[in-house]
Amino acid sequence: MSESVDNATVGAPAADSPLLKSLKWLLGLGGALAIIIGALIFLWPTKSAITFTMILAAYALVGGVFYLILAIVAKGMSVGGRVGHALAGLVFIATGIIAFMNPAIAAQTFAAIVVIFIGVSWIFEGVAALTTLKLAPSKGWAIFFAIVSILAGIGLLLSPLFAGAVLWMWFGISLFVIGIVQVVRAFTIGKD
């Protein structure tokens, strides 16, 4: 008495359902936005990086103001909490102001910080892989990973601005491609 059930369609919304239509629109709009942002990054990498940095600077200013307000009006917060929130607010505000004063240098500094963080992380990952060799199921692959990770990390640290530019371009290209895939998905949902 077992019935054959098509698992692919169980619980799947109908092709004309409002949920599916909303999903199509969201995927399509998200994909179009990713295509536009990816294209802007690829066509104008410096201007787009500066714009992104200015958005972060605005966020820092607003966040800093909220931290200061919280430090002043929060009920039940300890003196240490108030001082910590006030200091965080001042640092955020100062960072935002400095970034707005010289956007190009702020964008370069932000890129360098991100790349240095990634480089140091890769070096630590490589060292961690070497220190845990006895636990690795495949020592050869663990050693290979460690060497590649350490060398890649050192490479990033030797030229953080160049690496930042390459990462930024890769990000733009990735967004563009992902956006295309998302738009195609939006047009093909419900056609199975």
Buried (B, 14 or more C-beta within 10 A) or exposed (E): EEEEEEEEEEEEEEEEEEEBBEBBEEBBEBBBEBBEBBBBBBEEBEBBBBBBBBEBBEEBBEBBBBBBEBBEEEEEBEEEEBEBBBEBBBEBBEBBEBBBEEBEEBBBBBBBEBBBEBBEEBBEBBBEBBEEEEEBEEEEEBBEBBEBBBEBBEEBBEBBEEBBBEBBEEBBBEBBEBBBEBBEBBEEBBEE
